[in-house]
Every structure is written in C-alpha cells, then in structure tokens.
Amino acid sequence: MSLLWRHRPAPPPAGVVLVLHGGEEHGVEPPSRLNPPLLRMRPFERALRRSPLGETLGVAEVGYRCRGWNGERADAAVDAEEALAELVREVGPGMPVVLLGHSMGGRAALRVGGHASVAGVVALAPWCPNNEPVTQLADHRVLIVHSDHDKVTPPRESLDFAARARAVGAQAARCVIPGSDHAMLRRATTWHRLTALLTGALLGAWPFPEPVAKALARTDRDADGLDLRLPLWDAAGR
C-alpha cells in the first residue's frame, strides 16, 4: 500500500481528493500502474484540476497492494484506511478530504468514509453488496453516481445502500446518469463535470445543485428523494 500524490499544492490547500480506482472481486497480485481501472480515473483528476479550485486542490490516490477485494480480507478497504491515515498525518487533521472511488474503489471509499477528516464520499458506480455495512457513515455525507444501464454493479444495489445509509443517519443522495455504462465511457463528460461539481460542493467551494441539497437535508429515514433522476447532468454538461 502507498499514498501517491498526483498533485500536491503549496499549503494550505483548499482540500484533498483521495482517489480509489476499481479492481476485481478476487486477485492477490498487485495491479499494474497501467491497468485500465487506474487509467479510467485520470480524466476525473483532470476535471478536478480544471475546476475553479484548480491548483489549490490536492489530489492523491491509493496504491493497492492487491488488485482484488478478496472476500473478508477487504484488501482495498484496508489499503484505503491506511492511505487515509497517512494523508491525514501529512496534511493535518483539520484538512477536509473527499474520497472519490469507482466500482471496487467506491466500495472501499464507503467502507472508510466515516473517518473524522472525511468531508464526504463520491462513489461512482460503486460495488454495494447487500450485506455491505453502513453504520460507519452515520452523520456523514454520501453521494452516489450511477448509470441506470450499468451491467457490472447493479444500480438497484447502490440505491438500497443509500437508503440503508440514510436509515442510520447518513446524509445521502444518488444521482442517476441515464444511458451510460460501468466504465463511464458513454456520457463521459457528464461523469467528469458532475463529479467535480459534487466534490467542490463537499469541500464548501460552492453550493450543491438544488436537488442534491434537498436530498442531503432530508431527515426522514426512507428512500424517498434519494434517487435523483432530475436533469443534473444538463447542469454538469453533456
């Protein structure tokens, strides 16, 4: 495991985004530095750097020891927790951190998203098995972005996860990008811009889109208002 800085601004940064790429269900060998799940996150990093936060935003990533989750070992979550601890030691406990994870990385981000330094989680097409724990996310902000045509990580499972997280006290919302895919290649610009928009809002740089703000503000503990099928992607760019 290692914490890898992609962009480390001069202090004090506006915040830090810790990126967690996807992987596989099983696999104990280390991922290649040129593996597709890792490279898939590069455009998201560029979108963050192009946002108004720009050079003031720190971007780091988790270097996994294994390419798989590996059952109860939960290797990606272990690595995420260690990288987050290292990051907090380097930048200080008062620095807000957003966890940005895709697929297996989304699962890992959600698993460790209850850390005191985490300003929120943006989980892209996350892998959310039915038994995935949610209690760690109480009083934390959770934003899930998923396509309704994802054939790898079922969209219904991330909706159920968001509902269960809200039921234990998380502030949760789930944004749907219609007609895309698990790799986030179709409507890629929408994924990138919406992610930058949500990340900046979690860091307090600008307001959330109104539907997201309303979903996060709800105190009822059911699924009402979680699944945002409003035209957020139009505001984020097509």
C-alpha positions as a printed NumPy array, in Angstrom:
array([[  0.   ,   0.   ,   0.   ],
       [  1.13 ,   3.557,  -0.624],
       [ -0.23 ,   7.049,  -0.75 ],
       [  0.601,   8.511,  -4.144],
       [  0.331,  12.244,  -4.699],
       [ -0.909,  13.273,  -8.119],
       [ -0.904,  16.985,  -7.302],
       [  0.337,  18.467,  -4.054],
       [ -0.288,  22.215,  -3.948],
       [  1.584,  24.713,  -1.857],
       [ -0.009,  24.903,   1.591],
       [ -2.622,  25.496,   2.605],
       [ -4.651,  23.536,   0.021],
       [ -8.395,  24.001,  -0.287],
       [ -8.802,  20.306,   0.413],
       [ -7.606,  16.949,  -0.821],
       [ -9.32 ,  14.368,  -3.004],
       [ -8.214,  10.794,  -2.371],
       [ -8.885,   8.706,  -5.478],
       [ -9.635,   4.973,  -5.27 ],
       [ -9.78 ,   3.159,  -8.603],
       [-11.652,  -0.046,  -9.341],
       [-10.398,  -3.596,  -9.299],
       [-11.683,  -7.148,  -9.222],
       [-13.553,  -9.394,  -6.843],
       [-10.525, -11.669,  -6.401],
       [ -6.811, -11.226,  -7.076],
       [ -3.854, -11.039,  -4.719],
       [ -1.24 ,  -9.824,  -7.185],
       [ -0.561,  -6.065,  -7.258],
       [ -2.247,  -4.07 , -10.009],
       [ -0.138,  -2.696, -12.828],
       [  0.448,   1.038, -12.882],
       [ -1.031,   0.934, -16.394],
       [ -4.142,  -1.073, -15.538],
       [ -7.388,   0.237, -17.078],
       [ -9.267,   0.862, -13.786],
       [ -6.477,   3.188, -12.684],
       [ -6.244,   4.987, -16.017],
       [-10.021,   5.426, -16.03 ],
       [ -9.697,   7.835, -13.113],
       [ -7.187,  10.117, -14.83 ],
       [ -9.867,  12.184, -16.649],
       [-11.612,  12.718, -13.307],
       [ -8.378,  14.068, -11.855],
       [ -8.022,  16.397, -14.822],
       [-11.62 ,  17.58 , -14.385],
       [-10.909,  18.393, -10.748],
       [ -7.799,  20.34 , -11.72 ],
       [ -9.798,  22.252, -14.366],
       [-12.46 ,  23.221, -11.83 ],
       [-12.372,  26.643, -10.138],
       [-10.47 ,  25.008,  -7.254],
       [ -7.692,  24.283,  -9.729],
       [ -4.172,  24.424,  -8.357],
       [ -5.4  ,  24.83 ,  -4.773],
       [ -6.803,  21.291,  -4.686],
       [ -4.638,  18.373,  -3.633],
       [ -5.151,  15.091,  -5.48 ],
       [ -3.757,  11.786,  -4.239],
       [ -4.531,   8.151,  -4.916],
       [ -4.392,   4.846,  -3.087],
       [ -1.802,   2.374,  -4.35 ],
       [ -3.365,  -1.024,  -3.707],
       [ -1.301,  -4.   ,  -2.636],
       [ -3.747,  -6.352,  -4.407],
       [ -5.958,  -5.908,  -7.428],
       [ -8.865,  -7.727,  -5.756],
       [-11.182,  -7.184,  -2.806],
       [-10.618, -10.764,  -1.703],
       [-13.609, -11.545,   0.448],
       [-13.394, -10.893,   4.154],
       [ -9.844,  -9.612,   3.734],
       [-11.3  ,  -6.485,   2.121],
       [ -7.822,  -5.576,   0.896],
       [ -8.895,  -2.41 ,  -0.912],
       [-10.602,  -1.071,   2.221],
       [ -7.554,  -1.883,   4.353],
       [ -5.327,  -0.021,   1.905],
       [ -7.767,   2.891,   1.773],
       [ -7.804,   3.185,   5.554],
       [ -4.008,   3.143,   5.744],
       [ -3.63 ,   5.674,   2.92 ],
       [ -6.187,   7.959,   4.539],
       [ -4.345,   7.786,   7.863],
       [ -1.079,   8.619,   6.098],
       [ -2.721,  11.502,   4.272],
       [ -4.106,  12.969,   7.499],
       [ -0.675,  12.716,   9.124],
       [  0.845,  14.657,   6.231],
       [ -1.749,  17.415,   5.821],
       [ -3.128,  17.61 ,   9.352],
       [ -6.448,  16.512,  10.844],
       [ -8.191,  19.782,  10.02 ],
       [ -7.807,  19.42 ,   6.255],
       [-11.054,  18.284,   4.559],
       [-10.729,  15.143,   2.45 ],
       [-13.15 ,  13.867,  -0.179],
       [-12.974,  10.184,  -1.052],
       [-13.604,   9.594,  -4.764],
       [-13.956,   5.926,  -5.661],
       [-15.118,   3.907,  -8.644],
       [-16.539,   0.366,  -8.511],
       [-14.39 ,  -1.595,  -6.01 ],
       [-12.809,   1.729,  -5.077],
       [-16.281,   3.097,  -4.403],
       [-16.922,   0.205,  -2.041],
       [-13.626,   0.902,  -0.263],
       [-14.4  ,   4.634,  -0.031],
       [-17.793,   3.922,   1.502],
       [-16.283,   1.415,   3.915],
       [-13.841,   4.004,   5.356],
       [-15.977,   7.1  ,   4.761],
       [-16.791,   7.576,   8.435],
       [-13.328,   8.935,   9.23 ],
       [-13.422,  12.27 ,  11.073],
       [-11.366,  14.03 ,   8.364],
       [-13.65 ,  12.921,   5.512],
       [-15.856,  15.751,   4.26 ],
       [-17.823,  13.31 ,   2.138],
       [-17.718,  10.414,  -0.272],
       [-18.374,  10.491,  -4.011],
       [-18.897,   6.878,  -5.076],
       [-19.038,   6.27 ,  -8.84 ],
       [-20.856,   3.1  ,  -9.916],
       [-19.952,   1.58 ,  -6.548],
       [-19.967,  -2.122,  -5.777],
       [-22.522,  -2.325,  -2.962],
       [-23.318,  -5.922,  -1.961],
       [-26.466,  -6.439,   0.044],
       [-24.574,  -7.069,   3.278],
       [-22.236,  -4.083,   2.976],
       [-22.087,  -2.175,   6.306],
       [-23.434,   1.359,   6.559],
       [-23.251,   2.292,  10.244],
       [-19.827,   3.916,   9.792],
       [-21.469,   6.571,   7.605],
       [-23.826,   7.981,  10.251],
       [-23.661,  11.807,  10.209],
       [-21.525,  11.76 ,   7.056],
       [-22.337,  12.848,   3.505],
       [-22.603,  10.179,   0.837],
       [-23.072,  10.965,  -2.853],
       [-23.509,   8.069,  -5.25 ],
       [-23.441,   8.493,  -9.029],
       [-24.606,   5.502, -11.057],
       [-25.862,   4.723, -14.537],
       [-29.21 ,   3.039, -14.935],
       [-27.609,   0.775, -17.589],
       [-24.674,  -0.496, -15.517],
       [-24.234,  -4.234, -16.2  ],
       [-21.397,  -4.79 , -13.687],
       [-22.503,  -3.219, -10.41 ],
       [-26.313,  -3.342, -10.193],
       [-27.823,   0.143,  -9.805],
       [-30.561,  -1.21 ,  -7.512],
       [-27.887,  -2.236,  -5.005],
       [-26.393,   1.253,  -4.739],
       [-29.898,   2.672,  -4.255],
       [-30.525,   0.162,  -1.48 ],
       [-27.168,   1.043,   0.061],
       [-28.019,   4.752,   0.033],
       [-31.381,   4.049,   1.671],
       [-29.781,   1.927,   4.37 ],
       [-27.134,   4.586,   4.97 ],
       [-29.807,   7.246,   5.356],
       [-31.634,   4.966,   7.812],
       [-28.629,   5.069,  10.162],
       [-28.261,   8.839,   9.912],
       [-26.111,   9.469,   6.847],
       [-26.85 ,  12.405,   4.555],
       [-27.272,  10.565,   1.281],
       [-28.19 ,  11.242,  -2.332],
       [-27.895,   9.183,  -5.503],
       [-27.595,  10.8  ,  -8.93 ],
       [-28.534,   8.755, -11.988],
       [-26.779,   9.242, -15.315],
       [-29.075,   7.627, -17.876],
       [-27.81 ,   5.56 , -20.752],
       [-24.211,   5.279, -19.627],
       [-22.145,   2.248, -18.596],
       [-19.981,   0.914, -15.786],
       [-16.759,   2.132, -17.396],
       [-18.217,   5.667, -17.502],
       [-17.253,   5.997, -21.16 ],
       [-20.685,   6.869, -22.522],
       [-21.535,  10.428, -21.448],
       [-18.026,  10.667, -20.046],
       [-18.057,  14.458, -19.894],
       [-21.161,  14.328, -17.732],
       [-19.462,  11.969, -15.279],
       [-16.366,  14.172, -15.084],
       [-18.118,  17.503, -14.663],
       [-20.744,  16.237, -12.242],
       [-18.034,  14.637, -10.123],
       [-16.072,  17.903,  -9.993],
       [-19.265,  19.776,  -9.124],
       [-20.138,  17.446,  -6.245],
       [-16.575,  17.298,  -4.956],
       [-16.244,  21.062,  -4.805],
       [-19.58 ,  21.325,  -3.021],
       [-18.455,  18.8  ,  -0.407],
       [-15.382,  20.965,   0.175],
       [-17.566,  24.056,   0.582],
       [-16.322,  25.813,  -2.551],
       [-19.848,  26.289,  -3.972],
       [-23.418,  25.132,  -3.277],
       [-24.764,  21.733,  -4.174],
       [-27.232,  21.57 ,  -7.057],
       [-30.646,  22.207,  -5.528],
       [-31.981,  18.619,  -5.87 ],
       [-28.852,  17.251,  -4.193],
       [-29.049,  19.816,  -1.4  ],
       [-32.663,  18.881,  -0.752],
       [-31.859,  15.177,  -0.694],
       [-28.997,  15.693,   1.761],
       [-31.156,  17.86 ,   4.017],
       [-33.911,  15.267,   4.412],
       [-34.149,  13.786,   7.877],
       [-36.691,  11.072,   7.118],
       [-35.142,   7.629,   7.114],
       [-36.55 ,   6.086,   3.969],
       [-35.695,   6.049,   0.299],
       [-37.892,   8.99 ,  -0.696],
       [-35.971,  11.624,  -2.614],
       [-32.765,   9.567,  -2.805],
       [-32.868,   8.648,  -6.481],
       [-32.291,  11.901,  -8.343],
       [-33.49 ,  11.449, -11.887],
       [-33.688,  15.153, -12.485],
       [-31.605,  16.819, -15.226],
       [-28.496,  17.27 , -13.081],
       [-26.383,  16.094, -15.976],
       [-27.534,  19.058, -18.057],
       [-26.131,  21.464, -15.461],
       [-22.955,  19.397, -15.333],
       [-22.532,  19.377, -19.095],
       [-23.294,  16.795, -21.75 ]])
